[in-house]
Amino acid sequence: MADIDRLRLRRLDLTVLLIFAGLMRTRKATAVAGELGLTQSSVSHGLRRLREVFGDPLFLRRPHGLEPTAVAAALEGPVTAAIEALRGALAGPPAFDPAAFRGTVRIGALDLEQALLLPALVARAEREAPGLAVVGRALVRDAALAALATGELDLALGYFWELPNDFVAEPLFTETYAVATRPETPMRRLDDYVAAAHVVVSPAGDLAGTADAALAAAGLSRRVVAAVPGFFPAFAIAAATGAVATLPRRLAERFGPGFGLAVHPPPLALRPFAVSALRHRRDARSPLQDWLTAVLRPAPAAP
């Protein structure tokens, strides 16, 4: 854009454009002043700026009011469009229309959230948003935050400890734990739990989990024989070896029986955790992310 154009644009503002549109509609400066809550002097000053910017009188005084010049008549359409565009921007982004959407959404999550939440999203999209494709990526915590920051992900699902200010988290549900074992494995007492071999889920490869902190507080420990990055490998190992898997309750109850496993309440108190949908702050008011989050939130459990 040429420097002269920038200088001319800087002399325009929304009030001046509204004055122009009002004069085109009413042909009277007094009427425009009343509509906009301005003094007649302010309207005259705005008209003077318009004349200087466009190098044209724009309105000629006639006994019946102000008559637009040919330049003013040519400007009416673009100025009206600019005002309407600004009105639309001030009204916020348009509502999300699932049926009209065409594109891919990328969601970072462990297999916990992918197995529990993505099926409902894909089914809803098939009904309401056939142009939407869902991509799940095994990105969590720091990797998920980095991908959200660069735009590689639209949402991240999971449990997040402390979040930088650049991110907004919306809780989806609160989860507790259950213990999955072979049916013949005793699991009535804490002694049974401590005596068993354990498999833990750790994307980082740690041979410890939430239960170890609770056991340590009671002066106890357990024997961890394997750590895997996902929950379904933990199901498989528990089924094949007899090791105990301490897993999110919803996941254990839904998928444990399919592996031939019995599901028990844990014999010790374990802290619950919140599963949230995380977005970057630039998308805090995104209608697409609002729709995704609403669909991903599970229905309340029956009492």
Residue pairs with C-beta under 8 A, 6 or more apart in sequence:
8 53
11 49
11 52
11 53
12 49
12 50
12 53
14 83
14 86
15 36
15 38
15 46
16 46
16 49
16 50
17 79
17 82
17 83
18 36
18 83
19 32
19 36
19 38
19 43
19 46
19 47
19 50
20 46
20 47
20 50
20 58
20 72
20 75
20 79
21 76
21 79
21 80
21 83
22 31
22 32
22 35
22 36
23 29
23 32
23 47
23 59
23 66
23 68
24 68
24 72
24 76
26 32
26 35
26 65
27 59
27 64
27 65
27 66
27 67
27 68
28 65
28 66
29 40
29 43
29 44
29 47
29 66
30 40
32 38
32 43
33 39
33 40
33 42
33 43
36 43
38 46
47 58
47 59
50 58
51 57
51 58
54 71
54 75
56 69
56 71
56 72
57 69
58 68
58 69
58 71
58 72
58 75
59 66
59 67
59 68
59 69
59 72
60 66
60 67
60 69
61 67
68 76
88 94
92 285
93 285
93 286
93 287
94 287
95 287
96 287
96 288
96 290
96 291
98 125
98 128
98 129
98 132
98 291
99 128
99 129
99 130
99 131
100 131
101 129
101 131
101 132
101 288
102 131
102 132
103 131
103 132
103 133
104 132
104 133
104 134
104 135
105 132
105 133
105 134
105 135
105 154
105 155
105 288
105 292
106 135
106 136
106 137
106 152
106 153
106 154
107 114
107 118
107 134
107 135
107 136
107 137
107 153
107 154
107 155
107 156
107 157
107 292
108 136
108 137
108 138
108 139
108 140
108 143
108 144
108 147
108 148
108 153
108 155
108 156
108 157
108 158
109 117
109 118
109 136
109 137
109 138
109 139
109 140
109 156
109 157
109 158
110 138
110 140
110 158
110 203
110 230
110 231
111 138
111 230
111 231
111 232
112 158
112 231
112 248
112 251
112 275
113 157
113 158
113 275
114 136
114 157
115 231
115 232
115 251
115 254
115 255
116 250
116 251
116 254
116 298
117 157
117 172
117 296
117 298
118 134
118 136
120 295
120 296
120 298
121 134
121 292
121 295
121 296
122 134
124 295
125 132
125 134
137 147
137 153
138 229
138 230
139 147
139 153
139 156
140 156
140 158
140 203
141 158
141 160
141 203
144 153
144 156
144 158
144 278
145 156
145 163
145 164
145 167
145 278
147 153
147 156
148 155
148 156
148 167
148 278
148 279
148 280
149 166
149 280
151 280
154 279
154 283
154 288
154 289
154 292
155 277
155 278
155 279
155 289
155 292
155 293
155 296
156 277
156 278
156 279
157 172
157 275
157 276
157 277
157 278
157 296
158 275
158 276
158 278
159 273
159 274
159 275
159 276
160 169
160 276
160 278
163 169
163 278
165 281
166 280
166 281
167 278
167 279
167 280
167 281
168 278
168 279
168 280
168 281
168 283
168 284
169 276
169 277
169 278
170 276
170 277
170 278
170 279
170 293
171 274
171 275
171 276
172 274
172 275
172 276
172 277
172 293
172 296
172 297
172 298
173 250
173 274
173 275
173 297
173 298
174 272
174 273
174 274
174 275
175 248
175 249
175 250
175 272
175 273
175 274
175 275
176 248
176 249
176 270
176 272
177 210
177 211
177 246
177 247
177 248
177 249
177 266
177 270
178 246
178 247
178 248
178 249
178 252
178 253
178 256
178 263
178 264
178 265
178 266
179 187
179 193
179 244
179 245
179 246
179 247
179 252
179 263
179 264
179 265
179 266
179 267
180 234
180 235
180 238
180 244
180 245
180 246
180 247
180 252
180 256
180 259
180 261
180 262
180 263
180 264
181 187
181 196
181 238
181 242
181 244
181 245
181 261
181 262
181 264
182 238
182 239
182 242
182 260
182 261
182 262
183 260
183 261
183 262
185 192
185 196
185 242
185 244
185 262
186 192
187 193
187 196
187 244
187 262
187 264
187 267
188 267
189 267
190 220
190 267
190 268
192 267
193 222
193 244
193 266
193 267
193 268
194 215
194 220
194 221
194 222
196 222
196 223
196 242
196 243
196 244
197 223
197 224
197 225
197 241
197 242
197 243
197 244
198 211
198 222
198 223
198 224
198 225
198 243
198 244
198 245
198 246
199 224
199 225
199 226
199 227
199 228
199 234
199 237
199 238
199 241
199 243
199 244
199 245
200 206
200 207
200 208
200 209
200 224
200 226
200 227
200 228
200 234
200 245
200 246
201 209
201 227
201 228
201 229
201 230
201 231
201 234
201 245
201 247
202 208
202 209
202 227
202 228
202 229
203 229
203 230
205 227
205 229
206 227
207 224
207 227
208 224
209 246
210 246
210 270
210 271
211 222
211 246
211 266
211 268
211 270
212 221
212 222
212 224
214 268
214 269
214 270
214 271
215 221
215 222
215 268
218 268
225 241
225 243
226 237
226 243
228 234
228 237
231 247
231 248
231 251
232 255
234 245
234 247
235 245
235 247
235 255
235 256
235 259
235 261
236 259
237 243
237 245
238 244
238 245
238 259
238 261
239 259
239 260
239 261
245 252
245 261
246 266
246 270
247 256
252 261
252 263
253 263
256 262
256 263
257 263
277 292
277 293
277 296
277 297
279 286
279 289
279 293
283 289
